[in-house]
Amino acid sequence: MWRNNMSLRDQLTEIKQKGLADIDSTTDLKKLNEIRVHLLGKKGPITAALRGIKDLPVDERPEVGSYANKIRDAITQAVADHRENLENAVLNKQLAAETIDVTLPGKPVAQGQPHVIQQIIDEFVDLFLGMGYQVLQGPEVESDKYNFEMMNLPKNHPARDMQDTFYLSSEYLMRSQTSPMQARALEKHDFSKGPLKMISPGIVYRRDTDDPTHSHQFHQVEGLVIDRHITMADLKGTLITMAQKIFGDKFDIRLRPSYFPFTEPSVEVDVTCFNCMGKGCDVCKHTGWIEVLGAGMVHPNVLEMAGVDSKVYGGFAFGVGPDRFAMLKYGVDDIRDFYLDDVRFLDQFDKRGI
């Protein structure tokens, strides 16, 4: 209730003074909102005072009305400013409570590294890229045509038994070797622009029984070089460079005659025994050598089926098992250890492959 002896302007001034004092004294956002509703709401004192404007002389109404609007604006701004102050105070209090001492040492985060087999593959890739080879990736689901027939392994050829694999249909299978990329590359390569030099790393599948030296899934890196006047000497020099890159400069290789359907002549490649360095021990069966890969000069049939004139062009191919290289390099006696994801085992091989 307003005193009758007070003018409307005086009533508005008193509302402003009391309202600003209440706003300034509150320390609670909820209480501040209650003050705002009380002062500026439809049932508040400013609204009540404004209803009295109609009783004023006509010439005083504009002035009092303008004064009332200024008071409403002043209270509205005061509420907004005080709300911001209170919100900042709450935020600062929360930040102070949650302060992190950045001078304390943080918790170490374990850093991952490439799998030991990937490290070996990376070494192959780095070496052959530096020798001008291209790296080609192929599909793991392969056609019988490229996996076998284009590799001089026609249907019902007995040599297919050595690579018995997982068939998805009569025409498609899980590739048993990365050699199909050799046939695909031969078909597409333009020899007028230079020789074909490539490697193809990847996963291959064979229906083997898992044991310490065999796995139904393993890795392979196939290499191929095709040009004019390529000889077995070029192959041997390449294999010596590869063996010394992986195992070290003290290692040598030897070539033994063998048979592969896609190469002629074919060789098995042995490397100096890492355990006895060629002196002979139980690991190498006292020969001083350990078999590591197969290679040979590309069979003319393989070239002709890919549309390459075997009377003009020739070359060599080789197939390396990074899993076996890792076993030999690090003295691992069970290939299955690589696939168990035992961090205690894998942590022995840092990302430099040392």
C-alpha positions as CSV (number, residue, x, y, z in Angstrom):
1,M,0.0,0.0,0.0
2,W,1.3,3.4,-0.9
3,R,0.9,6.5,1.4
4,N,-1.7,8.8,0.0
5,N,0.3,11.9,0.8
6,M,3.2,10.8,-1.5
7,S,3.3,11.9,-5.1
8,L,3.4,9.1,-7.7
9,R,6.9,10.3,-8.7
10,D,8.1,10.0,-5.0
11,Q,6.5,6.5,-4.9
12,L,8.5,5.4,-8.0
13,T,11.7,6.9,-6.5
14,E,11.2,5.0,-3.3
15,I,10.5,1.7,-5.3
16,K,13.8,2.3,-7.2
17,Q,15.9,2.9,-4.1
18,K,14.6,0.0,-2.1
19,G,14.7,-2.3,-5.2
20,L,18.3,-1.5,-6.0
21,A,19.2,-2.0,-2.3
22,D,17.6,-5.4,-2.3
23,I,19.3,-6.4,-5.5
24,D,22.7,-5.3,-4.4
25,S,22.4,-7.1,-1.0
26,T,21.3,-10.6,-2.3
27,T,24.0,-13.3,-2.8
28,D,21.7,-15.9,-4.2
29,L,20.6,-16.3,-7.8
30,K,17.3,-17.8,-6.8
31,K,16.6,-14.9,-4.5
32,L,17.6,-12.4,-7.2
33,N,15.1,-13.9,-9.5
34,E,12.4,-13.5,-6.9
35,I,13.2,-9.9,-6.4
36,R,13.1,-9.3,-10.2
37,V,9.6,-10.9,-10.4
38,H,8.4,-8.9,-7.4
39,L,9.6,-5.6,-8.8
40,L,8.8,-6.0,-12.5
41,G,6.0,-8.5,-12.5
42,K,2.3,-7.7,-13.3
43,K,1.5,-7.6,-9.6
44,G,4.6,-5.6,-8.6
45,P,4.8,-2.1,-7.1
46,I,5.9,-0.4,-10.4
47,T,2.9,-1.8,-12.2
48,A,0.7,-0.7,-9.3
49,A,2.2,2.8,-9.4
50,L,1.7,3.1,-13.1
51,R,-2.0,2.4,-12.7
52,G,-2.2,5.7,-10.9
53,I,-1.0,7.7,-13.9
54,K,-4.5,7.9,-15.2
55,D,-5.5,10.0,-12.1
56,L,-2.8,12.6,-12.8
57,P,-3.4,15.8,-14.7
58,V,-3.0,15.2,-18.4
59,D,0.0,17.5,-18.7
60,E,1.9,15.5,-16.0
61,R,1.3,12.0,-17.4
62,P,4.1,12.0,-20.1
63,E,6.7,13.1,-17.6
64,V,5.7,10.6,-14.9
65,G,5.3,7.8,-17.5
66,S,8.8,8.4,-18.9
67,Y,10.2,8.5,-15.3
68,A,8.6,5.2,-14.6
69,N,10.1,3.6,-17.7
70,K,13.5,4.8,-16.7
71,I,13.1,3.2,-13.3
72,R,12.0,-0.1,-14.8
73,D,15.0,0.0,-17.1
74,A,17.4,0.8,-14.3
75,I,16.1,-2.1,-12.2
76,T,16.2,-4.5,-15.2
77,Q,19.8,-3.5,-15.9
78,A,20.7,-3.8,-12.2
79,V,19.3,-7.3,-12.1
80,A,21.2,-8.3,-15.2
81,D,24.5,-6.9,-13.9
82,H,24.1,-8.5,-10.5
83,R,23.2,-11.8,-12.0
84,E,26.4,-11.8,-14.1
85,N,28.4,-11.0,-11.0
86,L,26.8,-13.8,-9.1
87,E,27.3,-16.3,-11.9
88,N,30.9,-15.3,-12.3
89,A,31.4,-15.8,-8.5
90,V,29.9,-19.3,-8.7
91,L,32.1,-20.1,-11.7
92,N,35.3,-18.8,-10.0
93,K,34.5,-20.8,-6.9
94,Q,34.0,-23.9,-9.0
95,L,37.3,-23.3,-10.9
96,A,39.1,-22.8,-7.7
97,A,37.8,-26.0,-6.3
98,E,38.8,-27.9,-9.5
99,T,42.2,-26.3,-10.0
100,I,44.8,-28.7,-11.4
101,D,48.4,-28.3,-10.3
102,V,50.1,-28.4,-13.7
103,T,53.5,-28.6,-11.9
104,L,52.8,-32.1,-10.8
105,P,54.2,-34.9,-13.1
106,G,51.5,-36.4,-15.3
107,K,50.7,-40.0,-15.6
108,P,52.7,-41.7,-18.3
109,V,50.8,-42.9,-21.4
110,A,52.0,-46.1,-23.0
111,Q,53.0,-45.6,-26.6
112,G,52.2,-48.3,-29.1
113,Q,54.5,-49.5,-31.8
114,P,54.3,-51.6,-35.0
115,H,53.9,-55.4,-34.6
116,V,57.3,-57.2,-35.0
117,I,56.2,-58.7,-38.3
118,Q,55.1,-55.3,-39.6
119,Q,58.5,-54.0,-38.6
120,I,60.1,-56.7,-40.8
121,I,57.7,-55.8,-43.7
122,D,58.6,-52.2,-43.3
123,E,62.3,-53.0,-43.6
124,F,61.5,-54.8,-46.9
125,V,59.5,-51.9,-48.1
126,D,62.1,-49.3,-47.2
127,L,64.8,-51.4,-48.9
128,F,63.0,-52.0,-52.2
129,L,61.6,-48.5,-52.5
130,G,65.2,-47.3,-52.3
131,M,66.0,-49.7,-55.1
132,G,63.3,-48.2,-57.4
133,Y,60.6,-50.9,-56.8
134,Q,56.9,-50.1,-56.6
135,V,54.8,-51.5,-53.7
136,L,51.5,-53.0,-54.9
137,Q,48.7,-54.3,-52.7
138,G,46.2,-56.9,-53.9
139,P,42.9,-58.4,-52.8
140,E,42.9,-61.2,-50.2
141,V,39.9,-62.8,-51.9
142,E,41.4,-63.8,-55.2
143,S,40.2,-65.6,-58.3
144,D,41.5,-69.1,-59.2
145,K,42.7,-67.6,-62.5
146,Y,45.2,-65.2,-60.9
147,N,46.1,-67.2,-57.9
148,F,46.9,-70.4,-59.8
149,E,46.4,-70.4,-63.6
150,M,48.3,-67.2,-64.4
151,M,51.1,-68.6,-62.2
152,N,51.5,-71.7,-64.5
153,L,49.4,-73.8,-62.2
154,P,46.5,-75.1,-64.4
155,K,43.5,-76.9,-62.8
156,N,44.4,-80.4,-61.5
157,H,48.1,-79.6,-61.5
158,P,49.7,-81.6,-58.6
159,A,51.7,-78.6,-57.4
160,R,48.5,-77.0,-56.2
161,D,48.4,-79.5,-53.3
162,M,51.3,-77.6,-51.7
163,Q,49.1,-74.5,-51.6
164,D,45.8,-76.0,-50.6
165,T,43.7,-73.1,-49.5
166,F,40.2,-71.9,-48.4
167,Y,37.8,-71.8,-51.3
168,L,34.8,-69.5,-51.2
169,S,33.4,-70.9,-54.5
170,S,34.7,-72.9,-57.4
171,E,36.3,-69.7,-58.8
172,Y,37.1,-67.6,-55.7
173,L,39.4,-68.4,-52.8
174,M,41.5,-66.8,-50.0
175,R,44.8,-66.2,-51.8
176,S,47.5,-68.7,-51.0
177,Q,50.3,-66.3,-52.1
178,T,50.7,-62.6,-53.1
179,S,51.9,-63.8,-56.6
180,P,48.6,-62.8,-58.3
181,M,49.8,-59.2,-58.1
182,Q,52.7,-60.2,-60.3
183,A,50.3,-61.4,-63.1
184,R,48.1,-58.3,-62.7
185,A,51.2,-56.0,-62.9
186,L,52.5,-57.8,-65.9
187,E,49.2,-57.3,-67.7
188,K,49.1,-53.6,-67.1
189,H,52.8,-52.6,-67.4
190,D,54.0,-50.6,-70.4
191,F,57.5,-51.9,-71.0
192,S,58.2,-49.1,-73.5
193,K,58.5,-46.9,-70.4
194,G,61.0,-49.0,-68.6
195,P,61.3,-52.3,-66.6
196,L,58.8,-53.6,-64.1
197,K,60.1,-53.7,-60.6
198,M,57.6,-54.5,-57.8
199,I,57.0,-56.1,-54.5
200,S,53.7,-57.1,-53.1
201,P,53.4,-57.6,-49.3
202,G,50.3,-59.0,-47.7
203,I,48.5,-61.7,-45.8
204,V,48.0,-65.2,-47.3
205,Y,46.1,-68.3,-46.3
206,R,46.7,-72.0,-46.6
207,R,44.9,-75.0,-45.1
208,D,47.8,-75.9,-42.8
209,T,47.6,-77.3,-39.3
210,D,48.9,-74.7,-36.8
211,D,52.1,-75.8,-35.1
212,P,55.4,-74.1,-34.1
213,T,56.4,-73.5,-37.7
214,H,53.1,-73.4,-39.6
215,S,50.0,-71.2,-39.6
216,H,46.8,-71.2,-41.6
217,Q,47.4,-67.4,-42.0
218,F,50.8,-65.8,-42.5
219,H,52.5,-62.9,-44.3
220,Q,54.4,-62.9,-47.6
221,V,56.4,-60.4,-49.7
222,E,56.6,-61.3,-53.3
223,G,59.1,-59.6,-55.6
224,L,59.3,-59.4,-59.4
225,V,61.7,-57.8,-61.9
226,I,61.1,-58.0,-65.6
227,D,63.2,-56.4,-68.3
228,R,65.6,-57.2,-71.1
229,H,68.8,-59.1,-70.2
230,I,67.9,-59.9,-66.6
231,T,70.1,-62.8,-65.3
232,M,70.4,-65.1,-62.2
233,A,73.3,-62.9,-61.1
234,D,70.9,-60.0,-60.8
235,L,68.7,-62.2,-58.6
236,K,71.6,-63.3,-56.4
237,G,72.8,-59.7,-55.9
238,T,69.3,-58.6,-54.9
239,L,68.9,-61.4,-52.4
240,I,72.3,-60.8,-50.8
241,T,71.4,-57.1,-50.4
242,M,68.0,-58.1,-48.9
243,A,69.6,-60.7,-46.4
244,Q,72.2,-58.2,-45.3
245,K,69.6,-55.5,-44.8
246,I,67.5,-57.7,-42.5
247,F,70.1,-59.8,-40.8
248,G,73.3,-57.8,-41.0
249,D,76.4,-57.4,-43.2
250,K,78.1,-60.6,-41.9
251,F,75.4,-62.8,-43.5
252,D,75.8,-64.5,-46.9
253,I,73.4,-66.6,-49.0
254,R,73.6,-69.7,-51.1
255,L,71.3,-70.9,-53.9
256,R,70.2,-74.5,-54.2
257,P,68.3,-76.0,-57.2
258,S,64.6,-76.5,-56.6
259,Y,61.2,-76.5,-58.3
260,F,58.4,-74.0,-58.5
261,P,55.8,-74.0,-61.3
262,F,56.1,-70.3,-62.0
263,T,60.0,-70.1,-62.2
264,E,62.5,-71.9,-64.3
265,P,65.2,-72.4,-63.1
266,S,64.1,-72.3,-59.5
267,V,66.2,-72.1,-56.4
268,E,65.9,-72.4,-52.6
269,V,67.7,-69.6,-50.8
270,D,69.7,-70.3,-47.6
271,V,71.2,-67.7,-45.3
272,T,74.1,-68.0,-43.0
273,C,72.9,-69.6,-39.7
274,F,72.3,-66.8,-37.2
275,N,73.2,-69.2,-34.3
276,C,76.6,-70.4,-35.3
277,M,77.5,-68.0,-38.1
278,G,78.2,-70.8,-40.5
279,K,80.2,-73.1,-38.3
280,G,77.5,-75.7,-37.9
281,C,75.1,-76.3,-35.0
282,D,71.9,-78.1,-34.0
283,V,69.8,-75.2,-35.3
284,C,71.1,-75.5,-38.8
285,K,71.6,-79.3,-38.6
286,H,75.3,-78.7,-38.8
287,T,75.2,-77.3,-42.3
288,G,75.9,-73.7,-41.4
289,W,72.9,-72.6,-43.5
290,I,69.1,-72.0,-42.9
291,E,66.5,-72.0,-45.6
292,V,64.7,-68.7,-45.8
293,L,62.9,-68.3,-49.2
294,G,62.3,-69.5,-52.7
295,A,63.1,-67.7,-56.0
296,G,64.0,-68.2,-59.6
297,M,63.8,-66.9,-63.1
298,V,60.2,-66.2,-64.2
299,H,58.8,-69.1,-66.3
300,P,58.1,-68.1,-70.0
301,N,54.6,-69.4,-69.6
302,V,53.9,-66.8,-66.9
303,L,55.1,-64.0,-69.2
304,E,53.2,-65.2,-72.2
305,M,49.9,-65.6,-70.3
306,A,50.2,-62.0,-69.2
307,G,50.8,-60.9,-72.8
308,V,54.6,-60.3,-72.5
309,D,56.9,-61.6,-75.1
310,S,59.2,-64.1,-73.3
311,K,61.7,-64.1,-76.2
312,V,62.3,-60.4,-75.5
313,Y,61.8,-60.0,-71.8
314,G,62.7,-62.0,-68.8
315,G,63.3,-61.6,-65.1
316,F,63.3,-63.0,-61.7
317,A,60.8,-63.5,-58.9
318,F,61.1,-64.3,-55.2
319,G,58.8,-64.9,-52.3
320,V,59.7,-64.1,-48.7
321,G,58.0,-65.0,-45.4
322,P,58.3,-62.0,-43.0
323,D,57.1,-64.3,-40.2
324,R,59.9,-66.8,-40.8
325,F,62.4,-63.9,-41.1
326,A,61.3,-62.6,-37.7
327,M,61.6,-66.0,-36.2
328,L,65.2,-66.4,-37.5
329,K,66.2,-62.8,-36.7
330,Y,65.0,-62.9,-33.1
331,G,65.3,-66.6,-32.3
332,V,61.6,-67.2,-31.8
333,D,60.8,-70.9,-31.9
334,D,57.0,-70.8,-32.2
335,I,55.3,-68.8,-35.0
336,R,52.1,-68.8,-32.9
337,D,53.7,-66.4,-30.4
338,F,53.4,-63.6,-33.0
339,Y,49.6,-64.0,-33.1
340,L,48.7,-64.3,-29.4
341,D,48.8,-60.5,-28.8
342,D,50.8,-61.1,-25.6
343,V,52.2,-57.6,-24.9
344,R,54.9,-59.1,-22.7
345,F,56.2,-60.9,-25.7
346,L,55.7,-58.1,-28.3
347,D,57.3,-55.5,-26.0
348,Q,60.6,-57.2,-26.6
349,F,60.7,-55.7,-30.1
350,D,60.9,-51.9,-30.1
351,K,59.7,-50.0,-33.2
352,R,63.2,-49.9,-34.7
353,G,63.1,-53.7,-34.8
354,I,66.1,-54.0,-32.4
